Amino acid sequence: MVDHGPRTGAKVALTFDADMTDGMLASLRAGRVKSYANLRILDLLEREQVPATFFLTGKWVKRYPDVTRRIAGNPRFELANHTYGHAAFTADCYDLPRLPVDELAGDVAKTFEVIAPYGGRQTRYFRFPGLCHDAAALDALAPLGVTVVDGDVVSGDPFATAWKPLVRAVLDHVRPGSVVIMHVTEANAAMTDEALPHILAGLRERGLVPAPLSEVLTT
């Protein structure tokens, strides 16, 4: 399990979680929300040629196959695993429904199978929903050979109502080797695309360079 890479050099990893629960799918079907795929984030990263790593849930991939293909088709983007349906792997995890311990490995393996056909820069990186994990959850995933990645810089973008606090949350804590946690789930993280240009500018001012997660963790 890792929170960050070596504190040498200048590389940092920008990671974006793509959550998707049954409740979120129901909101889409009912028209209560427009989208859980923030294409403005992709537009900016592509335009600025910024590397990033996306932690995808299987249900998000199935809901947004075209967006997944777009991510997989960018050589600067990496794909990682964020469970199949963003259920909790421990008790008391942000009111998320909990999966039984004997289903955890199957859930993660299924997600890798969903992502695999899209190709691109796929990894064995995995992030728990809500970063909630315990010894039992880690033991359950050990046979899969995943690297569990939390992060040391939490943007706080879920359900944020203003972009400036997100910029401060990132730039006040980012260091060489940092793993920054953000979300690409537009309706649940509506300020991320507004904060991102300012985050990128702040990284440049600090001499920090976004890089794929694999490079940040191994450099």
N, C-alpha and C positions, 0 to 999 in steps of 0.2 A: 504494500500500500504506500502510495506516495502523495505528498502535498505539493511538491515543487521540485525543480531541478537544481543542479549545482548553482551556487551563488557567484559564479565567476562569469566573465563575459558580459554580454548585453542582451541575450535572448530572453523573451517572455512568450508564454503561450496564451493566446486568446481562445477560450473554449466556449461553445454555445450548446446548451442543452435543448433538445427538442422533445418536450414532454407531450404525452397524449394518454389521457385516461378515457374510460367509457363515458364519464360525465362530460368531458370536453367534446367527445364525438357527438353526444346528445345535444350539446349546445350548438354545435355546427348544424346538425340536421334540423333543429328547431329554428334556426336563424337568429339565435340570441347573440351569436358572435359571427364575425365575418371570416376571420382566418386565424390559424395558429402557425402560420408560416410567414415570417417577416421578410419579404423579398427586398425591402430597402436595405436590410443588413447585407444581403448577398450582393446587391448592386454596388454598395460602397466598397466592400471587400474586394470585389472583382475589379472595380474601377481603379482602386488604389493598389491593386496587386498585393493584398495583405494575406499572408497565410493564416489559417484558422483550423481548429479541430471541432467537429460536430459530434456530440453524444446523442445518438438517435434512439428513440423508442421504436419498437417494431410497429406499433399501431400508427405512429406518425409517418413512418415510411410507407405504410400501406395507404394512408390517407393522402399523402403527397408524393406519389412516385415520380412525377415530373421534377419536383424540387429536389428530391433525392438524386435523380440522375444529374441534375445541374451541379449539385455538390460533388458527386463522385467524378464528374467530368472535369473538375478543376484540379490541376496538378498541385496547387498550393493548399488544397483542403484535405484533411484527413477525416476518416469516418470511425466512430467509436460506438460503444454499446451503452445504452441507458435503460435497459430492461425492455420488456415487451409492452407493458401497459402502465408503467409508472406506479406500480403498487409498492407498498412499503415492505422492506425486508427485515424490519424489526417492529417491535411494539412502539406506540406513541411517536409516530413520525408524521407530524403535520396533518393528522386526521386522514391520512391515506389508508385505504383498505390494505390489510396485511396478507401476504402470501405465506402459506405454511412452509416450514423449513425444507420439507422434502420436495417442494416444487421450485425452489430458488434456482438450482442449476439448470433445470429444464427451461425455465423462463429465459435465462440469459442465453442458453444455447439456441433456443428458438429465434431469438433476436438476431444472433449472428447469421442464422440461416436466411432470415428475411433480408438482411443487408447484403449478403454475399453476392447475389446476382448483379448488383449494380456496379461492381468493380471499383476502380479508383484506388485510392490509398487507404486500404482498410487496415485496421489495427486490432490488437487484442486488449485495448484499453476499455475499462468499464468504470462507470460512475453510478453509485447508489442513488436512488431518488431521495431527495432531501439530505443527502450525505449521511443517511442513517444506516449504520452497520454495527454489528457486534461480532463476537468471536464465532458464534454459530453460523452467521451469514458468511463470514470470510471462509470458514471451514467448508461450507457447502459449495463454494465457488472454486475452491482450490483445484479440483480435478480439471477444470476448464482451462487452466493456464492463463488466466487473465491478470492484467496489472490493474489494480484498483487505484483510481486517480480521484482524489478529492480536489484540493486546490487551496491556495493560501490567500487568495484575494477574492472575496465574495462581493459582487457588485450590488446585490440587493435589488435587482431589477424586477423580480416578480411583483406585480401589482403596484409598482411605483407610480406615483402621480406627477412626478417632476423629474427632469433629466439631470439637473445639476448635482443632486446628492449621489447619483450613480457615478458621475465623473470624479467627485471627491473620494468616494469609497474606493475606487480603483487607484487613483493617482496618489492617494495618501499612504497606500500600503504596498504598491507594486515595487518589486526589486528584481535584480537579475535572477533568472531562474523561476520567476513567479508563474503560477497557473491561475489565470483569471477566469472566474465563472460568470457567464452571462447566459441569456436565453434568447432563442430565436422564435419563441411562441408568441406571436404578435399580440393577440388579445389578452394574454396573461402577463405580458411584459412590453407594454406599449411605448415606453420611453427609451428603450435600448437603442433604437436606430437614431434617435436624436442625441443621445449621449455619446455614441460611438465616434463621430468625427472629433469631438473634443478629447476623448480618451486617446485616440491615435495621435492627435497633436501633442498631448501631454507626454506621451511615451517618447515622441521624437525629441521634445525639449529635454528629456531626461537621458537621452542617448540610448534608449531601450528599443529593441527591434523585435517585432512580432515574428514568430517562427512556428512551424508545426510542433505539436506536442512531443512527437518522437525526438525531434532535434533538441528541444529544451531539456528533456529528461536525460538525454545521453551526452550532452555537451559538457 
